[in-house]
Amino acid sequence: MDKFIDIRVFYKKRGRIKYISHLDMNRCMQRALVRTGLPCWHTEGFNPHLYLTFALPLSLGYESDCEIMDFRLTEEIDLGEVQNRLNAVLPEGLEVYRVALKGEKFDKIVSADYTVELYGDVEQLERRFSDFLSEPWIEVEKKTKKGTKTVDLKPEILSCQTERGEDCLRLKLRLPAGKKTINPGLLTDEFERVNPGIVSRVSFLRTAVWCGEGLPFA
């Protein structure tokens, strides 16, 4: 195998680009890397392609301030130069804010933080959500590779804080992520199911990713 250098890119995904799928994001990043002119490593074999891996692909419609992607270079390049070249060619809504040598493996990730905003009558939302969380269990149907199964979300909520916004109830959630991932949409979908019509709109923003030692993933 040829010599290569593993690079880790941290970037934000904001605005309209939240509506492109993970597959399209992969294609977008491949095209961007080609345009940078960086000496990227390609896989070997009959159909060589850029080596890219992503941590915790986002659901469609989610924004994030902590997206993570790994790729490889075939020669040493200043990491600041890598960041500048990527930002010069990435579309609106994607911004690289840090480039580093590859650190922890993705399987070290155990949790993620989200800011979820529920729009509607804030006072009513606050009261109903408090009642919702006080239930002894919150059972939902979760899709898995083997089908669907019933999951109790109550013990999976690692932390939850609420605060009033001007026109929304803001939730600060920490949920399992990685080998076992709990999507915050499962929680809000169930809340809306038992409180029909109370939420006019919901937004999701991933704000941090954590290792098992309680440290930010790097």
N, CA, C and O of each residue as an XYZ file, in Angstrom:
872
protein
N       0.841     -1.194      0.000
C       0.000      0.000      0.000
C       0.881      1.250      0.000
O       1.904      1.311      0.682
N       0.459      2.238     -0.777
C       1.210      3.481     -0.822
C       1.137      4.197      0.529
O       0.197      3.997      1.299
N       2.137      5.029      0.801
C       2.138      5.822      2.023
C       1.014      6.851      1.953
O       0.761      7.442      0.903
N       0.341      7.058      3.096
C      -0.688      8.089      3.136
C      -0.731      8.708      4.532
O      -0.196      8.154      5.492
N      -1.381      9.872      4.622
C      -1.520     10.610      5.881
C      -3.009     10.797      6.135
O      -3.718     11.377      5.313
N      -3.481     10.303      7.280
C      -4.901     10.412      7.617
C      -5.218     11.805      8.151
O      -4.582     12.289      9.087
N      -6.216     12.437      7.534
C      -6.625     13.800      7.870
C      -8.066     13.783      8.394
O      -8.920     13.067      7.871
N      -8.316     14.568      9.414
C      -9.682     14.692      9.952
C     -10.155     16.135      9.787
O      -9.465     17.079     10.171
N     -11.344     16.284      9.208
C     -11.937     17.586      8.938
C     -13.192     17.760      9.796
O     -14.061     16.888      9.831
N     -13.270     18.892     10.482
C     -14.454     19.246     11.273
C     -15.153     20.397     10.557
O     -14.526     21.408     10.238
N     -16.441     20.243     10.307
C     -17.138     21.278      9.544
C     -18.579     21.459     10.009
O     -19.156     20.595     10.669
N     -19.144     22.620      9.642
C     -20.529     22.940      9.957
C     -21.406     22.713      8.733
O     -20.978     22.888      7.592
N     -22.627     22.326      9.001
C     -23.618     22.127      7.938
C     -24.860     22.929      8.325
O     -25.626     22.514      9.195
N     -25.056     24.068      7.683
C     -26.112     24.996      8.068
C     -26.907     25.460      6.853
O     -26.393     25.497      5.734
N     -28.165     25.811      7.090
C     -28.984     26.391      6.029
C     -29.596     25.347      5.112
O     -29.865     24.218      5.521
N     -29.812     25.743      3.869
C     -30.548     24.895      2.921
C     -29.847     23.573      2.617
O     -30.488     22.609      2.201
N     -28.534     23.530      2.825
C     -27.804     22.303      2.496
C     -28.175     21.162      3.446
O     -27.789     20.017      3.211
N     -28.911     21.456      4.505
C     -29.374     20.395      5.417
C     -30.332     19.435      4.707
O     -30.597     18.339      5.201
N     -30.848     19.851      3.549
C     -31.810     19.023      2.841
C     -31.168     18.059      1.845
O     -31.885     17.340      1.150
N     -29.837     18.024      1.757
C     -29.223     17.035      0.877
C     -28.907     15.783      1.690
O     -28.583     15.865      2.876
N     -29.002     14.643      1.049
C     -28.829     13.361      1.726
C     -27.359     13.097      2.043
O     -26.470     13.801      1.563
N     -27.120     12.074      2.859
C     -25.739     11.715      3.179
C     -24.997     11.270      1.927
O     -23.816     11.580      1.767
N     -25.671     10.548      1.037
C     -25.028     10.118     -0.208
C     -24.614     11.317     -1.043
O     -23.522     11.338     -1.611
N     -25.489     12.316     -1.119
C     -25.148     13.528     -1.862
C     -24.026     14.306     -1.175
O     -23.199     14.927     -1.843
N     -23.998     14.271      0.166
C     -22.912     14.934      0.890
C     -21.578     14.273      0.562
O     -20.564     14.951      0.398
N     -21.586     12.967      0.471
C     -20.372     12.235      0.108
C     -19.887     12.687     -1.277
O     -18.702     12.959     -1.472
N     -20.805     12.761     -2.217
C     -20.443     13.197     -3.573
C     -19.946     14.643     -3.574
O     -18.984     14.978     -4.266
N     -20.606     15.484     -2.798
C     -20.221     16.897     -2.706
C     -18.786     17.028     -2.203
O     -17.997     17.796     -2.754
N     -18.453     16.278     -1.160
C     -17.108     16.358     -0.597
C     -16.068     15.787     -1.558
O     -14.956     16.308     -1.644
N     -16.412     14.737     -2.272
C     -15.469     14.196     -3.253
C     -15.166     15.224     -4.341
O     -14.011     15.417     -4.722
N     -16.220     15.886     -4.838
C     -16.011     16.899     -5.882
C     -15.198     18.070     -5.335
O     -14.328     18.607     -6.021
N     -15.488     18.459     -4.093
C     -14.755     19.578     -3.494
C     -13.274     19.245     -3.356
O     -12.424     20.081     -3.660
N     -12.958     18.045     -2.906
C     -11.559     17.656     -2.744
C     -10.832     17.630     -4.076
O      -9.659     17.993     -4.158
N     -11.523     17.202     -5.112
C     -10.906     17.213     -6.441
C     -10.582     18.656     -6.845
O      -9.508     18.926     -7.384
N     -11.512     19.581     -6.584
C     -11.306     20.980     -6.974
C     -10.190     21.650     -6.171
O      -9.571     22.602     -6.646
N      -9.929     21.152     -4.947
C      -8.859     21.769     -4.151
C      -7.485     21.532     -4.752
O      -6.563     22.312     -4.515
N      -7.334     20.453     -5.538
C      -6.015     20.097     -6.063
C      -5.126     19.433     -5.025
O      -3.936     19.234     -5.270
N      -5.684     19.084     -3.864
C      -4.887     18.408     -2.837
C      -4.490     17.010     -3.309
O      -5.241     16.372     -4.049
N      -3.314     16.525     -2.888
C      -2.871     15.183     -3.286
C      -3.584     14.100     -2.470
O      -3.010     13.527     -1.544
N      -4.827     13.834     -2.823
C      -5.649     12.887     -2.063
C      -5.348     11.444     -2.467
O      -5.087     11.148     -3.633
N      -5.390     10.573     -1.490
C      -5.174      9.139     -1.733
C      -6.446      8.509     -2.257
O      -7.534      8.824     -1.775
N      -6.333      7.631     -3.227
C      -7.461      6.896     -3.788
C      -7.327      5.413     -3.447
O      -6.226      4.889     -3.273
N      -8.472      4.761     -3.359
C      -8.460      3.315     -3.118
C      -7.833      2.619     -4.306
O      -7.798      3.153     -5.415
N      -7.338      1.420     -4.056
C      -6.725      0.634     -5.116
C      -7.744     -0.355     -5.683
O      -8.790     -0.589     -5.078
N      -7.442     -0.920     -6.819
C      -8.331     -1.906     -7.397
C      -8.884     -1.464     -8.735
O      -8.370     -0.537     -9.361
N      -9.953     -2.147     -9.171
C     -10.511     -1.941    -10.502
C     -11.157     -0.563    -10.646
O     -11.113      0.033    -11.722
N     -11.768     -0.049     -9.547
C     -12.485      1.229     -9.613
C     -11.978      2.167     -8.524
O     -12.657      2.345     -7.512
N     -10.801      2.775     -8.704
C     -10.239      3.653     -7.660
C     -11.150      4.844     -7.373
O     -11.729      5.422     -8.293
N     -11.274      5.206     -6.107
C     -12.054      6.375     -5.731
C     -11.479      6.977     -4.453
O     -10.711      6.336     -3.736
N     -11.865      8.211     -4.186
C     -11.397      8.884     -2.979
C     -11.854      8.133     -1.733
O     -12.990      7.668     -1.643
N     -10.935      8.027     -0.775
C     -11.249      7.380      0.496
C     -11.839      8.432      1.436
O     -11.128      9.329      1.889
N     -13.139      8.324      1.729
C     -13.810      9.231      2.655
C     -14.607      8.432      3.666
O     -15.277      7.465      3.303
N     -14.544      8.822      4.928
C     -15.419      8.228      5.938
C     -15.997      9.358      6.785
O     -15.330     10.359      7.044
N     -17.242      9.182      7.211
C     -17.954     10.195      7.981
C     -18.394      9.605      9.316
O     -18.765      8.434      9.403
N     -18.346     10.436     10.352
C     -18.863     10.040     11.660
C     -20.325     10.463     11.777
O     -20.669     11.609     11.486
N     -21.180      9.540     12.201
C     -22.580      9.848     12.523
C     -23.300     10.634     11.426
O     -23.633     11.801     11.630
N     -23.542     10.025     10.283
C     -24.276     10.742      9.228
C     -25.588     11.316      9.753
O     -26.311     10.655     10.499
N     -25.890     12.554      9.355
C     -27.084     13.253      9.822
C     -28.340     12.800      9.087
O     -28.285     12.381      7.931
N     -29.468     12.892      9.778
C     -30.752     12.697      9.129
C     -31.047     13.898      8.234
O     -30.558     15.000      8.484
N     -31.835     13.686      7.210
C     -32.219     14.757      6.293
C     -32.955     15.860      7.065
O     -33.853     15.581      7.860
N     -32.564     17.098      6.822
C     -33.217     18.219      7.472
C     -32.565     18.663      8.768
O     -33.026     19.617      9.395
N     -31.495     17.984      9.183
C     -30.791     18.344     10.410
C     -29.598     19.237     10.081
O     -28.910     19.027      9.082
N     -29.360     20.237     10.931
C     -28.157     21.049     10.838
C     -27.146     20.558     11.874
O     -27.493     19.821     12.796
N     -25.897     20.976     11.708
C     -24.870     20.519     12.635
C     -23.717     21.513     12.696
O     -23.337     22.115     11.692
N     -23.171     21.668     13.896
C     -21.949     22.445     14.092
C     -20.758     21.547     14.362
O     -19.699     22.036     14.754
N     -20.905     20.239     14.162
C     -19.796     19.324     14.491
C     -19.794     18.101     13.584
O     -19.786     16.967     14.063
N     -19.802     18.330     12.273
C     -19.654     17.224     11.328
C     -18.180     16.834     11.214
O     -17.290     17.679     11.315
N     -17.939     15.545     11.002
C     -16.563     15.034     11.008
C     -16.363     14.112      9.813
O     -17.169     13.215      9.564
N     -15.277     14.343      9.076
C     -14.956     13.531      7.900
C     -13.466     13.226      7.890
O     -12.648     14.093      8.197
N     -13.118     12.005      7.543
C     -11.716     11.593      7.384
C     -11.406     11.345      5.912
O     -12.235     10.809      5.176
N     -10.213     11.735      5.490
C      -9.707     11.360      4.180
C      -8.195     11.245      4.272
O      -7.625     11.440      5.345
N      -7.547     10.933      3.175
C      -6.109     10.683      3.191
C      -5.384     11.517      2.151
O      -5.884     11.758      1.052
N      -4.180     11.951      2.534
C      -3.273     12.639      1.615
C      -2.072     11.740      1.336
O      -1.686     10.910      2.159
N      -1.504     11.929      0.172
C      -0.319     11.132     -0.176
C       0.975     11.868      0.138
O       2.060     11.306     -0.010
N       0.872     13.114      0.569
C       2.059     13.858      0.984
C       1.653     14.891      2.025
O       0.482     15.257      2.119
N       2.614     15.358      2.800
C       2.323     16.308      3.867
C       1.958     17.678      3.291
O       2.643     18.212      2.419
N       0.853     18.226      3.809
C       0.402     19.571      3.447
C       0.069     20.286      4.754
O      -0.478     19.676      5.672
N       0.394     21.568      4.843
C       0.041     22.337      6.025
C      -1.468     22.244      6.257
O      -2.255     22.446      5.332
N      -1.873     21.936      7.501
C      -3.288     21.720      7.800
C      -4.115     22.987      7.590
O      -5.279     22.907      7.200
N      -3.532     24.137      7.841
C      -4.230     25.383      7.567
C      -4.494     25.563      6.086
O      -5.528     26.105      5.696
N      -3.565     25.111      5.261
C      -3.736     25.181      3.813
C      -4.872     24.266      3.365
O      -5.648     24.622      2.478
N      -4.969     23.083      3.982
C      -6.072     22.167      3.673
C      -7.409     22.839      3.979
O      -8.336     22.791      3.171
N      -7.497     23.463      5.152
C      -8.726     24.148      5.543
C      -9.073     25.264      4.568
O     -10.222     25.377      4.142
N      -8.110     26.076      4.217
C      -8.366     27.204      3.317
C      -8.798     26.739      1.935
O      -9.710     27.309      1.336
N      -8.141     25.704      1.434
C      -8.498     25.221      0.094
C      -9.912     24.640      0.074
O     -10.656     24.850     -0.884
N     -10.283     23.911      1.129
C     -11.629     23.350      1.178
C     -12.681     24.453      1.266
O     -13.671     24.422      0.536
N     -12.477     25.413      2.143
C     -13.461     26.483      2.301
C     -13.612     27.311      1.027
O     -14.662     27.909      0.792
N     -12.567     27.345      0.212
C     -12.630     28.123     -1.030
C     -13.531     27.472     -2.077
O     -13.996     28.149     -2.994
N     -13.784     26.168     -1.953
C     -14.546     25.469     -2.992
C     -15.854     24.864     -2.484
O     -16.666     24.413     -3.293
N     -16.081     24.841     -1.176
C     -17.307     24.251     -0.646
C     -18.511     25.148     -0.929
O     -18.376     26.371     -0.961
N     -19.688     24.548     -1.133
C     -20.893     25.341     -1.390
C     -21.367     26.061     -0.127
O     -20.925     25.753      0.980
N     -22.266     27.016     -0.311
C     -22.846     27.763      0.803
C     -23.482     26.801      1.813
O     -24.197     25.872      1.438
N     -23.211     27.036      3.082
C     -23.777     26.195      4.131
C     -22.797     25.217      4.721
O     -23.037     24.678      5.802
N     -21.679     24.970      4.027
C     -20.631     24.099      4.549
C     -19.403     24.947      4.866
O     -18.944     25.725      4.029
N     -18.879     24.793      6.070
C     -17.712     25.571      6.479
C     -16.796     24.709      7.346
O     -17.205     24.222      8.400
N     -15.576     24.529      6.904
C     -14.573     23.799      7.691
C     -14.014     24.745      8.752
O     -13.524     25.828      8.432
N     -14.091     24.324     10.025
C     -13.554     25.187     11.084
C     -12.331     24.599     11.774
O     -11.708     25.257     12.607
N     -11.987     23.364     11.427
C     -10.776     22.772     12.004
C     -10.322     21.610     11.135
O     -11.140     20.842     10.628
N      -9.014     21.488     10.968
C      -8.406     20.341     10.296
C      -7.299     19.814     11.188
O      -6.496     20.592     11.704
N      -7.244     18.499     11.377
C      -6.250     17.889     12.262
C      -5.838     16.546     11.687
O      -6.465     16.031     10.761
N      -4.784     15.994     12.243
C      -4.458     14.613     11.939
C      -5.496     13.721     12.607
O      -6.027     14.059     13.665
N      -5.778     12.596     11.993
C      -6.796     11.686     12.515
C      -6.471     11.278     13.947
O      -5.339     10.907     14.256
N      -7.484     11.350     14.825
C      -7.304     10.981     16.222
C      -8.042      9.700     16.566
O      -7.761      8.642     16.002
N      -8.990      9.797     17.498
C      -9.750      8.642     17.945
C     -10.521      7.996     16.796
O     -10.906      8.668     15.840
N     -10.741      6.690     16.900
C     -11.586      6.006     15.929
C     -13.042      6.383     16.183
O     -13.419      6.728     17.303
N     -13.850      6.314     15.134
C     -15.251      6.691     15.252
C     -16.003      5.828     16.262
O     -16.996      6.273     16.839
N     -15.537      4.595     16.479
C     -16.260      3.723     17.410
C     -16.088      4.141     18.876
O     -16.681      3.533     19.767
N     -15.277      5.180     19.128
C     -15.141      5.725     20.475
C     -16.287      6.680     20.820
O     -16.467      7.034     21.986
N     -17.057      7.096     19.819
C     -18.175      8.013     20.048
C     -19.284      7.287     20.804
O     -19.669      6.175     20.440
N     -19.797      7.926     21.865
C     -20.874      7.312     22.652
C     -22.112      8.201     22.783
O     -23.190      7.702     23.106
N     -21.979      9.504     22.540
C     -23.145     10.376     22.707
C     -22.990     11.646     21.883
O     -21.900     11.977     21.415
N     -24.094     12.341     21.720
C     -24.094     13.605     20.977
C     -25.086     14.562     21.617
O     -26.086     14.143     22.201
N     -24.795     15.851     21.499
C     -25.679     16.903     22.005
C     -26.464     17.518     20.857
O     -25.956     17.664     19.745
N     -27.713     17.874     21.144
C     -28.586     18.494     20.148
C     -29.317     19.678     20.778
O     -29.668     19.656     21.958
N     -29.535     20.702     19.972
C     -30.483     21.754     20.313
C     -31.688     21.573     19.410
O     -31.583     21.646     18.185
N     -32.841     21.335     20.036
C     -34.087     21.110     19.303
C     -35.048     22.245     19.650
O     -35.269     22.542     20.824
N     -35.608     22.867     18.637
C     -36.548     23.963     18.868
C     -37.941     23.560     18.408
O     -38.154     23.199     17.251
N     -38.892     23.630     19.351
C     -40.293     23.328     19.078
C     -41.051     24.650     19.006
O     -41.104     25.387     19.990
N     -41.634     24.952     17.854
C     -42.311     26.227     17.652
C     -43.811     26.092     17.908
O     -44.430     25.083     17.569
N     -44.375     27.131     18.515
C     -45.795     27.146     18.848
C     -46.015     28.013     20.066
O     -45.214     28.903     20.355
N     -47.101     27.757     20.785
C     -47.390     28.463     22.023
C     -46.387     28.003     23.075
O     -46.475     26.877     23.564
N     -45.433     28.863     23.426
C     -44.297     28.453     24.262
C     -44.749     27.982     25.639
O     -44.260     26.970     26.142
N     -45.677     28.708     26.250
C     -46.145     28.331     27.584
C     -46.802     26.958     27.570
O     -46.561     26.131     28.449
N     -47.626     26.730     26.571
C     -48.296     25.437     26.455
C     -47.294     24.324     26.156
O     -47.377     23.234     26.723
N     -46.345     24.608     25.258
C     -45.321     23.615     24.936
C     -44.511     23.236     26.167
O     -44.234     22.058     26.391
N     -44.134     24.216     26.958
C     -43.336     23.954     28.153
C     -44.096     23.062     29.128
O     -43.538     22.111     29.674
N     -45.364     23.371     29.340
C     -46.181     22.591     30.266
C     -46.383     21.161     29.761
O     -46.232     20.199     30.514
N     -46.721     21.038     28.492
C     -46.987     19.708     27.932
C     -45.720     18.860     27.860
O     -45.765     17.650     28.081
N     -44.600     19.491     27.554
C     -43.360     18.711     27.465
C     -42.918     18.242     28.839
O     -42.394     17.136     28.972
N     -43.117     19.054     29.856
C     -42.812     18.640     31.224
C     -43.657     17.435     31.619
O     -43.155     16.487     32.223
N     -44.945     17.477     31.274
C     -45.822     16.338     31.553
C     -45.366     15.103     30.775
O     -45.392     13.984     31.287
N     -44.951     15.330     29.533
C     -44.493     14.243     28.659
C     -43.291     13.526     29.268
O     -43.249     12.296     29.296
N     -42.315     14.293     29.755
C     -41.115     13.695     30.341
C     -41.375     13.048     31.696
O     -40.601     12.197     32.133
N     -42.445     13.439     32.357
C     -42.747     12.872     33.675
C     -43.407     11.502     33.590
O     -43.574     10.831     34.608
N     -43.785     11.079     32.381
C     -44.370      9.749     32.207
C     -43.344      8.673     32.582
O     -42.143      8.883     32.414
N     -43.806      7.527     33.087
C     -42.864      6.481     33.510
C     -42.081      5.857     32.352
O     -40.997      5.313     32.563
N     -42.608      5.930     31.162
C     -41.896      5.433     29.986
C     -42.345      6.212     28.750
O     -43.424      6.804     28.733
N     -41.506      6.200     27.723
C     -41.825      6.831     26.441
C     -41.488      5.797     25.367
O     -40.366      5.763     24.860
N     -42.448      4.971     25.029
C     -42.201      3.874     24.096
C     -42.482      4.298     22.659
O     -43.513      4.900     22.362
N     -41.535      3.969     21.769
C     -41.673      4.288     20.346
C     -41.223      3.078     19.530
O     -40.578      2.166     20.047
N     -41.573      3.092     18.261
C     -41.098      2.072     17.326
C     -39.852      2.607     16.621
O     -39.900      3.643     15.959
N     -38.750      1.895     16.769
C     -37.480      2.316     16.171
C     -37.092      1.346     15.067
O     -37.089      0.131     15.265
N     -36.761      1.899     13.892
C     -36.336      1.062     12.773
C     -34.902      0.596     12.986
O     -34.042      1.390     13.368
N     -34.639     -0.682     12.743
C     -33.295     -1.243     12.822
C     -33.019     -2.022     11.538
O     -33.895     -2.167     10.685
N     -31.795     -2.519     11.416
C     -31.449     -3.315     10.228
C     -32.262     -4.603     10.165
O     -32.442     -5.175      9.089
N     -32.751     -5.058     11.311
C     -33.524     -6.305     11.376
C     -35.031     -6.069     11.373
O     -35.815     -7.007     11.518
N     -35.432     -4.799     11.205
C     -36.859     -4.479     11.207
C     -37.144     -3.353     12.182
O     -36.365     -2.407     12.295
N     -38.255     -3.456     12.882
C     -38.601     -2.461     13.887
C     -38.707     -3.122     15.250
O     -39.037     -4.302     15.371
N     -38.419     -2.329     16.270
C     -38.566     -2.823     17.630
C     -39.049     -1.702     18.529
O     -38.846     -0.524     18.236
N     -39.686     -2.075     19.623
C     -40.176     -1.093     20.585
C     -39.048     -0.699     21.524
O     -38.374     -1.550     22.104
N     -38.855      0.615     21.665
C     -37.785      1.147     22.507
C     -38.378      2.130     23.510
O     -39.216      2.958     23.155
N     -37.948      2.036     24.744
C     -38.323      3.018     25.756
C     -37.270      4.120     25.744
O     -36.121      3.889     26.121
N     -37.659      5.315     25.312
C     -36.709      6.422     25.211
C     -36.342      7.019     26.566
O     -35.301      7.663     26.697
N     -37.178      6.814     27.562
C     -36.972      7.493     28.845
C     -35.569      7.248     29.421
O     -34.893      8.216     29.769
N     -35.104      5.989     29.534
C     -33.758      5.791     30.085
C     -32.632      6.154     29.127
O     -31.472      6.217     29.532
N     -32.965      6.396     27.854
C     -31.941      6.741     26.865
C     -31.608      8.240     26.868
O     -30.595      8.647     26.299
N     -32.445      9.052     27.499
C     -32.195     10.490     27.546
C     -31.129     10.749     28.603
O     -31.418     10.710     29.798
N     -29.893     11.014     28.168
C     -28.774     11.195     29.087
C     -28.879     12.513     29.830
O     -28.487     12.600     30.994
N     -29.401     13.536     29.179
C     -29.697     14.808     29.849
C     -30.683     15.573     28.986
O     -30.729     15.405     27.768
N     -31.475     16.420     29.642
C     -32.452     17.244     28.922
C     -32.710     18.511     29.718
O     -33.124     18.453     30.875
N     -32.468     19.643     29.101
C     -32.777     20.940     29.688
C     -33.690     21.691     28.736
O     -33.557     21.568     27.518
N     -34.605     22.460     29.275
C     -35.504     23.256     28.444
C     -35.347     24.736     28.784
O     -35.060     25.103     29.923
N     -35.540     25.565     27.777
C     -35.532     27.010     27.990
C     -36.493     27.646     26.997
O     -36.710     27.139     25.897
N     -37.054     28.758     27.413
C     -38.008     29.460     26.565
C     -37.289     30.363     25.570
O     -36.426     31.156     25.948
N     -37.648     30.239     24.315
C     -37.228     31.199     23.307
C     -38.367     32.171     23.065
O     -39.420     32.074     23.696
N     -38.159     33.099     22.161
C     -39.204     34.095     21.881
C     -40.451     33.449     21.306
O     -41.567     33.830     21.659
N     -40.271     32.471     20.420
C     -41.416     31.810     19.800
C     -41.247     30.297     19.751
O     -41.881     29.625     18.938
N     -40.391     29.761     20.623
C     -40.169     28.318     20.622
C     -39.751     27.843     22.010
O     -39.271     28.621     22.835
N     -39.944     26.557     22.243
C     -39.374     25.904     23.411
C     -38.094     25.215     22.950
O     -38.112     24.391     22.035
N     -36.983     25.565     23.599
C     -35.679     25.061     23.188
C     -35.264     23.907     24.102
O     -35.232     24.055     25.324
N     -34.950     22.765     23.505
C     -34.502     21.592     24.252
C     -33.011     21.409     24.048
O     -32.530     21.475     22.917
N     -32.276     21.183     25.117
C     -30.860     20.847     25.042
C     -30.736     19.387     25.462
O     -30.865     19.055     26.641
N     -30.484     18.522     24.486
C     -30.517     17.079     24.705
C     -29.143     16.459     24.542
O     -28.353     16.882     23.699
N     -28.865     15.449     25.359
C     -27.737     14.561     25.110
C     -28.286     13.158     24.993
O     -28.977     12.664     25.884
N     -27.961     12.511     23.858
C     -28.511     11.196     23.549
C     -27.394     10.251     23.119
O     -26.344     10.703     22.663
N     -27.609      8.934     23.261
C     -26.611      7.974     22.784
C     -26.354      8.136     21.289
O     -27.271      8.424     20.520
N     -25.098      7.948     20.885
C     -24.720      8.043     19.472
C     -23.538      7.125     19.232
O     -22.710      6.913     20.119
N     -23.467      6.587     18.031
C     -22.365      5.688     17.698
C     -22.893      4.285     17.484
O     -23.716      4.055     16.597
N     -22.426      3.350     18.288
C     -22.881      1.966     18.156
C     -24.378      1.862     18.403
O     -25.070      1.091     17.737
N     -24.873      2.633     19.352
C     -26.316      2.754     19.586
C     -26.673      4.219     19.451
O     -26.214      5.051     20.233
N     -27.487      4.535     18.464
C     -27.845      5.928     18.211
C     -29.336      6.137     18.445
O     -30.169      5.391     17.929
N     -29.660      7.159     19.229
C     -31.046      7.569     19.421
C     -31.227      8.916     18.737
O     -30.609      9.909     19.120
N     -32.077      8.934     17.723
C     -32.344     10.150     16.968
C     -33.315     11.035     17.756
O     -34.353     10.548     18.204
N     -33.000     12.329     17.936
C     -33.924     13.194     18.680
C     -35.297     13.294     18.042
O     -36.276     13.622     18.712
N     -35.371     13.008     16.731
C     -36.661     13.023     16.062
C     -37.625     11.979     16.606
O     -38.840     12.162     16.534
N     -37.094     10.878     17.155
C     -37.966      9.878     17.778
C     -38.720     10.490     18.951
O     -39.907     10.231     19.146
N     -38.014     11.302     19.724
C     -38.620     11.930     20.895
C     -39.659     12.973     20.489
O     -40.769     12.992     21.022
N     -39.294     13.841     19.543
C     -40.234     14.900     19.154
C     -41.432     14.334     18.391
O     -42.544     14.844     18.526
N     -41.217     13.289     17.594
C     -42.344     12.670     16.882
C     -43.365     12.101     17.869
O     -44.572     12.245     17.675
N     -42.872     11.457     18.923
C     -43.774     10.894     19.917
C     -44.480     12.005     20.693
O     -45.666     11.893     21.001
N     -43.746     13.081     21.008
C     -44.368     14.214     21.682
C     -45.497     14.798     20.839
O     -46.569     15.112     21.356
N     -45.251     14.940     19.541
C     -46.289     15.460     18.656
C     -47.455     14.492     18.509
O     -48.601     14.914     18.360
N     -47.164     13.204     18.551
C     -48.241     12.204     18.422
C     -49.220     12.289     19.587
O     -50.433     12.202     19.396
N     -48.681     12.461     20.806
C     -49.564     12.511     21.976
C     -50.090     13.926     22.234
O     -50.962     14.125     23.080
N     -49.558     14.905     21.499
C     -50.031     16.291     21.604
C     -50.288     16.840     20.209
O     -49.595     17.762     19.777
N     -51.266     16.297     19.497
C     -51.474     16.675     18.097
C     -51.779     18.162     17.929
O     -52.583     18.738     18.662
N     -51.114     18.763     16.944
C     -51.370     20.147     16.587
C     -50.673     21.183     17.445
O     -50.799     22.381     17.188
N     -49.940     20.751     18.458
C     -49.328     21.713     19.375
C     -48.032     22.306     18.811
O     -47.647     23.416     19.178
N     -47.361     21.572     17.923
C     -46.085     22.017     17.351
C     -46.313     22.449     15.903
O     -46.807     21.674     15.085
N     -45.949     23.685     15.602
C     -46.107     24.163     14.227
C     -44.884     23.852     13.374
O     -44.989     23.669     12.161
N     -43.713     23.794     14.027
C     -42.469     23.521     13.295
C     -41.413     23.057     14.292
O     -41.454     23.430     15.465
N     -40.464     22.239     13.826
C     -39.380     21.771     14.692
C     -38.063     21.858     13.935
O     -38.013     21.585     12.735
N     -36.997     22.238     14.633
C     -35.676     22.295     14.012
C     -34.680     21.528     14.876
O     -34.831     21.439     16.094
N     -33.657     20.977     14.221
C     -32.656     20.157     14.901
C     -31.255     20.666     14.567
O     -30.942     20.937     13.408
N     -30.427     20.790     15.585
C     -29.030     21.191     15.407
C     -28.155     20.316     16.304
O     -28.320     20.311     17.524
N     -27.226     19.577     15.697
C     -26.262     18.824     16.508
C     -25.131     19.767     16.891
O     -24.566     20.448     16.036
N     -24.800     19.805     18.183
C     -23.854     20.797     18.683
C     -22.550     20.211     19.204
O     -21.561     20.936     19.311
N     -22.513     18.919     19.533
C     -21.282     18.324     20.061
C     -21.349     16.812     19.944
O     -22.427     16.218     19.904
N     -20.163     16.200     19.891
C     -20.030     14.737     19.864
C     -19.035     14.355     20.940
O     -17.996     14.999     21.086
N     -19.350     13.297     21.704
C     -18.588     12.957     22.889
C     -18.044     11.530     22.872
O     -18.648     10.622     22.301
N     -16.876     11.357     23.520
C     -16.277     10.037     23.713
C     -16.756      9.446     25.045
O     -17.417     10.111     25.843
N     -16.398      8.176     25.252
C     -16.805      7.501     26.461
C     -16.200      8.086     27.713
O     -16.757      7.920     28.798
N     -15.083      8.763     27.597
C     -14.425      9.357     28.760
C     -15.004     10.712     29.116
O     -14.468     11.408     29.979
N     -16.092     11.097     28.463
C     -16.695     12.389     28.725
C     -15.954     13.544     28.107
O     -16.114     14.689     28.529
N     -15.130     13.250     27.093
C     -14.340     14.271     26.412
C     -14.902     14.512     25.012
O     -15.459     13.602     24.399
N     -14.753     15.747     24.506
C     -15.189     15.997     23.124
C     -14.426     15.072     22.164
O     -13.230     14.837     22.333
N     -15.129     14.562     21.173
C     -14.497     13.671     20.206
C     -13.550     14.466     19.329
O     -13.905     15.524     18.809
N     -12.328     13.942     19.169
C     -11.332     14.613     18.343
C     -10.615     13.618     17.449
O      -9.736     14.002     16.678
